[in-house]
């Protein structure tokens, strides 16, 4: 794994049912490559990798990052 994606972990905790966590690809064409649906109270730990350049969260969730917590609205 290259140095650009080897330590970017995030924790996503769903505050409601039906929170979508979407992984987006790296490269010339950004595309969805993975989608998870979380229900209230479920937690997902995700990592940025050579293949994953972005993570999109839809729905009410708390996201814990190295830069601090983020709440979706």
Order of alpha helices (4+ residues) and beta strands (2+ residues): beta-beta-beta-beta-beta-beta-beta
